[in-house]
């Protein structure tokens, strides 16, 4: 794995961007305290051109069926841009812009742009996918791995959702919606007014994850980390709730993490 990295700073916040490791955020430190689980597979990676699992790795575009590699058998998961090297388009002390060209096995040409903008009290991430050729369905999202404990304090997760996608034995939504249930979760929630989830490490830090998008997967089944994943559609959404990328209209999404010390 390449050690190439971009370091952003704003106040006592420091973010490390790793273009060669899937365009992921490798680190976010506040006053020297690391918020993200460390490791090549962790940090916070972009999910593009789809989020979560695609059932059997197949999605429909009209009458055409496309098969993606089964990187989480029997499904395909989280896109593949997280596995590639991204190009660095621009950097500043508190901002970085990366690009990634969609290639095989994705059947459509397109370009993904990701922007990291750091402030002393917030980080804003933006993703956009555009095409100058055929229109195609796509999804965008982020998969952050937040530390379960900071300074020995365990995290508390709070949010209000309009519904929870019922999860089948294959970890994919069944199409039924239920009232939100207590965790532990590896579940997709509907938030029609926008994603709004608060992580609190009592006495240490409060982190608010927001996005205009109406979907978030919350995952807290792991001992080391918890995940809050804003995205443009639910798992298997290329088949059930696709968003279209056209030459006239790119697909764009954004999320902001805002923090305050307690």
Helices and strands as residue ranges (DSSP letters): E 6-10, E 13-18, E 24-30, E 33-34, E 44-47, E 53-54, G 55-57, E 58-61, E 64-67, E 76-77, G 81-83, E 87-92, E 95-102, E 110-119, E 122-130, E 136-138, E 141-144, E 146-147, E 149-150, E 153-159, E 163-167, E 173-178, E 186-190, E 195-201, E 205-211, E 215-219, E 225-231, H 237-240, E 243-245, E 251-261
